[in-house]
Amino acid sequence: MSRYEKFKKMENKTYSEVNRYLKSTTHLTAREWMIARLCADFKNVSDHSEMTWIGENLPDIVPFAESPYSRQEVSNAHSTFKKKVRRSGTTFFYAYYAGLIGQEEILTMIHSMIDDIGELLKIEGGELSESHSEEVQLLIAQVLKNINEAEGFD
């Protein structure tokens, strides 16, 4: 089996190095990132992630993976990923909703986040297209607008 192409740029990196890099821009660990990416990309005809297969083949498809995982370990890492995404979203929107961060500051943060997203996508061998970048900005702007309207911030 050949290496999974989305982790090709991490070919000569250790698990610890990947972990440190991710921690510099996200709340994710290397474990959560690789499992979430694989679960999104390796699904069966019923659109369910192939967790057993992913776990058994992990060292063969991810260059920085050190050992196989059980199906339960894959499931746990994927669940942790989803929980962190939800908590990060809650933190982000709460800070704005509660008035802890102003509109200009949040807009600056959004631009910085989009840059970080682009870097992560480059590592996976992709890129953040201009249309996708605009789509992310519009989606966040709509949520912020809804918050403003709900709280009478207009």
Secondary structure, 3 states (H helix, E strand, C coil): CCCCHHHHHHCCCCHHHHHHHHHHHCCCCHHHHHHHHHHHHCECCCCCECHHHHHHHHHHHCCCCCCCCCHHHHHHHHHHHHHHHHHHHHHHHHHHHCCCCCHHHHHHHHHHHHHHHHHHHHHCCCCCCHHHHHHHHHHHHHHHHHHHHHHCCC
